[in-house]
Amino acid sequence: MNSEMSRFKSLTRWLDNKADDLEFRASVSPITHIKKTSPPVFIVHGNADNIVPYNQSVNLQKKLAENGIYNEFITVEGGGHGTFEKERKAEIAIALFKFLKKTGVIE
């Protein structure tokens, strides 16, 4: 397992003995399935997340952009795995509402 992923115990918990199988990991990774017809994506990730590597969201956003998929990516400075300050949660909720309006999900 590469050094970045080795510190994330959840990888082994979710993938069990397949955690070191790069082909299998790629097959279950959302980034593998992005294509030009993929829907818009809203990403929020804390850069201090110790469950999911922050770089996964960076790479996801890059792949979405390369395929012309509309996306918004919010980095929560110092944020953990869904553990954000109350004020930051409110900002994210507003950004999500605007994203949903812009993409036609809500009026």
Sequence and secondary structure as in RCSB ss.txt:
>XXXX:A:sequence
MNSEMSRFKSLTRWLDNKADDLEFRASVSPITHIKKTSPPVFIVHGNADNIVPYNQSVNLQKKLAENGIYNEFIT
VEGGGHGTFEKERKAEIAIALFKFLKKTGVIE
>XXXX:A:secstr
  HHHHT HHHHHHHGGGTT HHHHHHH GGGG  TT   EEEEEETT SSS HHHHHHHHHHHHHTT  EEEEE
ETT  SS   HHHHHHHHHHHHHHHHHTTS  
